[in-house]
């Protein structure tokens, strides 16, 4: 029983299908190519299914809005920041390099260009929007934005300069405002998190056991999809991989933290699977495609 509704579809200790009786609002939609588990190769025990289902319910209870979309390597888009923002994405990512007391946005050091600074591509337009909307990141005051900053150079000088550039705008930054700054990449050790202002959050890793003060400073927990699966997004994901992915997401949620996989296959089949297991952000380089997917009825 889940929420008072009986699960149907169990037969001979295998799972033929998952659905809720009479209440379409509670229906769990498996990816289209995930056929009922009735072969030896795809067999799941009832216990395993219940384990997976416990996470599916929490994941499906979340709004499937653009707020769950994460634009990876966003600065490579034709319109950095604006492309994802205009589609309503809830999270964007920028790689930062420190050079000559400036912060540059680039994927590789050799790609650093004087006209592609952190301020020009991200900070200035974000602050402009906040000022135009009474401190909000959009006309819709409920909207929030996560800016994930992947620091490619040592944190000592890179993070210190980032803090200085953000300090004048802390009123717009979480926890006071609607824009959450999450730092990833070359981050300081967890023991040093508390040395930074409260508007700096950190991207954690599921394999690290954070002490309570450091855990409180995590804005997100992330890990590469490839640590748990080599699935390419085509066909049905192996049941064992699905269980591993679900477990890691569930552990992050128990800590009260959202979870994101990077290096996941970037297609509809994968997005459906990640939604099913409750991943909080869908990592993509395909802004138009993911936007259409999330807007489509039934997804």
C-alpha positions in Angstrom: 0.0 0.0 0.0 1.2 3.5 -0.8 -0.8 6.5 0.3 -3.7 4.1 0.9 -3.6 2.8 -2.6 -2.8 -0.8 -3.4 0.0 -1.6 -5.9 -1.1 -3.8 -8.7 0.9 -5.8 -11.2 2.9 -8.1 -8.9 3.1 -11.7 -10.0 5.3 -14.6 -9.1 7.7 -12.4 -7.2 8.3 -10.3 -10.3 7.1 -6.9 -11.2 4.9 -6.8 -14.3 4.0 -3.1 -14.0 3.8 -0.3 -11.5 0.6 1.7 -11.2 -1.8 3.1 -8.6 -5.4 2.0 -8.6 -8.0 4.5 -9.5 -5.9 7.7 -8.9 -4.2 8.9 -12.1 -2.5 11.7 -10.2 -0.3 9.1 -8.5 0.6 7.2 -11.6 4.2 6.4 -12.1 5.2 6.6 -15.7 8.2 4.5 -16.6 10.2 5.4 -19.7 8.5 4.2 -22.8 11.1 1.6 -23.6 11.1 0.1 -20.0 9.1 -3.0 -20.7 7.5 -5.0 -17.8 10.1 -7.0 -16.0 9.3 -10.6 -17.0 12.5 -12.0 -18.4 15.4 -13.5 -16.5 17.7 -10.7 -17.8 15.4 -7.9 -16.6 13.9 -9.5 -13.5 13.5 -7.4 -10.4 12.5 -8.8 -7.0 9.5 -7.3 -5.2 11.8 -6.0 -2.6 14.0 -4.2 -5.1 11.0 -2.7 -6.8 9.6 -1.4 -3.5 13.0 0.2 -2.8 13.0 2.0 -6.2 9.4 3.0 -5.9 9.9 4.7 -2.6 12.2 7.2 -4.3 10.0 7.4 -7.4 7.1 8.8 -5.4 9.1 11.6 -3.9 10.7 12.4 -7.3 7.3 12.4 -9.1 5.7 14.5 -6.4 8.0 17.4 -7.5 6.9 19.9 -10.1 8.2 19.1 -13.5 9.0 22.7 -14.3 12.0 24.2 -16.0 13.4 24.8 -12.5 14.8 21.3 -12.7 16.7 22.0 -15.8 20.5 22.6 -15.5 22.4 24.1 -18.4 25.8 22.5 -18.4 28.7 24.3 -20.0 26.1 27.1 -20.5 28.7 29.6 -21.6 29.2 27.7 -24.8 25.6 28.6 -25.9 25.1 31.2 -28.5 23.7 33.5 -25.8 25.4 32.6 -22.5 23.1 32.8 -19.5 20.3 34.3 -21.6 19.5 31.1 -23.6 18.9 29.1 -20.4 17.3 31.9 -18.5 14.8 32.8 -21.2 13.7 29.1 -21.3 13.1 29.3 -17.5 16.0 27.0 -16.5 16.5 26.8 -12.7 20.3 26.3 -12.9 23.2 27.4 -15.1 26.8 26.5 -15.0 30.0 28.5 -15.7 33.6 27.4 -15.6 35.9 30.1 -14.1 39.6 30.7 -14.5 41.6 33.2 -12.4 44.1 35.3 -14.3 45.7 38.6 -13.5 43.1 39.4 -10.8 40.2 38.8 -13.2 37.8 35.9 -13.6 37.3 34.5 -17.1 34.6 32.1 -18.3 36.1 29.3 -20.5 36.1 25.6 -20.9 39.9 25.4 -21.4 42.7 27.8 -20.4 43.6 28.3 -24.0 40.1 29.6 -24.7 40.3 32.5 -22.3 39.2 35.7 -24.0 39.3 39.3 -22.6 35.6 39.9 -23.5 34.4 36.7 -21.7 34.6 37.7 -18.1 32.4 36.5 -15.2 31.0 39.9 -14.9 30.0 40.5 -18.5 28.5 37.0 -19.1 26.8 36.3 -15.8 27.1 38.7 -12.9 26.1 41.9 -14.6 23.0 40.5 -16.4 21.9 38.7 -13.3 22.2 41.8 -11.1 20.5 43.9 -13.8 17.5 41.5 -13.8 17.3 41.5 -10.0 17.2 45.3 -9.9 14.6 45.5 -12.5 12.4 43.1 -10.5 12.6 44.5 -7.0 15.3 42.0 -6.0 13.8 39.0 -7.7 15.4 37.0 -10.5 12.2 37.3 -12.6 8.9 39.1 -12.7 7.6 35.9 -11.0 8.8 36.4 -7.5 8.7 32.6 -6.8 11.4 31.9 -9.3 14.9 31.1 -8.1 18.2 30.6 -9.9 21.2 28.4 -9.1 24.5 29.6 -10.5 26.9 26.7 -10.4 30.5 27.9 -10.7 33.1 25.3 -11.6 36.4 26.7 -10.5 39.2 25.5 -12.8 42.1 27.3 -11.0 43.2 26.9 -7.4 40.5 28.0 -4.9 42.8 30.3 -2.9 42.9 33.1 -5.4 39.9 32.2 -7.4 37.3 31.9 -4.6 38.8 35.0 -2.8 38.2 37.1 -5.9 34.8 35.6 -6.5 33.8 36.6 -3.0 35.0 40.1 -3.5 33.0 40.5 -6.7 29.8 39.1 -5.2 30.0 41.0 -1.9 28.3 44.2 -3.1 25.3 42.2 -4.3 24.7 39.9 -1.3 21.1 41.2 -0.9 20.3 39.4 -4.1 22.1 36.2 -3.2 20.8 33.3 -1.1 20.1 33.0 1.8 18.9 36.6 1.6 17.9 36.6 -2.1 16.8 34.4 -4.9 20.1 33.6 -6.6 22.1 30.7 -5.1 25.8 30.6 -5.7 27.2 27.1 -5.6 30.9 26.5 -6.0 32.3 23.3 -7.5 35.6 22.1 -9.0 38.6 23.3 -7.0 36.9 23.9 -3.7 38.4 24.3 -0.2 38.3 21.4 2.2 35.0 21.0 4.1 36.8 22.2 7.3 37.3 25.6 5.7 33.7 26.1 4.4 32.8 28.2 7.4 35.5 30.7 6.5 33.5 32.0 3.6 30.4 34.3 3.6 27.0 32.7 3.9 26.2 33.5 0.2 28.8 31.0 -0.9 27.5 27.4 -1.0 29.4 24.3 -2.1 28.9 21.4 -4.3 29.3 18.2 -2.3 30.2 14.6 -3.2 28.1 11.6 -2.0 31.2 9.6 -0.9 32.3 12.3 1.6 31.0 12.1 5.1 30.5 15.8 5.9 30.5 17.0 9.5 27.3 19.0 10.4 28.7 22.5 9.9 30.1 21.6 6.5 26.9 19.8 5.5 25.0 23.0 6.2 27.0 24.8 3.6 26.3 22.4 0.8 23.9 23.7 -1.7 24.0 20.6 -3.9 25.4 17.1 -4.1 26.7 15.9 -7.5 28.6 13.0 -9.0 29.3 11.7 -12.5 26.7 9.4 -13.8 29.5 7.1 -15.1 30.5 6.2 -11.5 27.3 4.1 -11.4 26.4 3.2 -14.9 27.8 2.9 -18.4 24.3 3.0 -19.9 24.3 5.2 -23.1 20.6 6.3 -22.8 19.5 3.9 -25.5 17.0 1.1 -24.6 16.4 0.0 -21.1 18.8 0.8 -18.3 20.0 -2.3 -16.5 18.1 -2.9 -13.3 21.2 -3.0 -11.2 22.3 0.4 -12.5 18.9 1.9 -11.8 19.0 0.7 -8.2 22.5 2.2 -7.7 21.4 5.6 -9.1 18.3 5.6 -7.0 20.2 4.8 -3.9 22.7 7.6 -4.3 19.9 10.1 -5.0 18.0 8.9 -1.9 21.0 9.3 0.3 21.4 12.9 -0.7 17.7 13.5 0.0 18.0 12.0 3.4 20.6 14.7 4.1 18.2 17.4 2.8 20.2 18.1 -0.3 19.3 18.2 -4.0 21.2 15.9 -6.3 22.6 16.2 -9.8 24.4 13.8 -12.1 26.9 15.1 -14.6 28.1 13.2 -17.7 24.7 11.5 -18.0 23.4 10.7 -21.5 21.7 13.8 -22.9 18.4 12.5 -24.4 14.7 12.1 -23.6 15.1 8.5 -22.4 17.6 9.5 -19.8 15.7 12.6 -18.7 12.7 10.4 -18.1 14.8 7.9 -16.1 16.4 10.6 -14.0 12.9 12.1 -13.3 11.7 8.7 -12.3 14.5 8.2 -9.7 14.0 11.7 -8.2 17.1 13.5 -9.5 16.6 17.1 -8.8 18.4 18.6 -11.8 18.6 17.3 -15.4 22.0 18.0 -16.8 21.9 19.1 -20.5 23.7 20.9 -23.3 20.5 20.8 -25.3 18.5 23.7 -24.0 15.8 23.7 -26.7 15.2 19.9 -26.5 15.0 19.7 -22.7 12.8 22.7 -22.6 10.3 21.1 -25.0 10.5 17.8 -23.1 9.7 19.3 -19.8 6.9 21.4 -21.3 5.3 18.4 -23.0 2.1 17.0 -21.4 2.7 13.7 -19.6 6.4 14.1 -19.1 
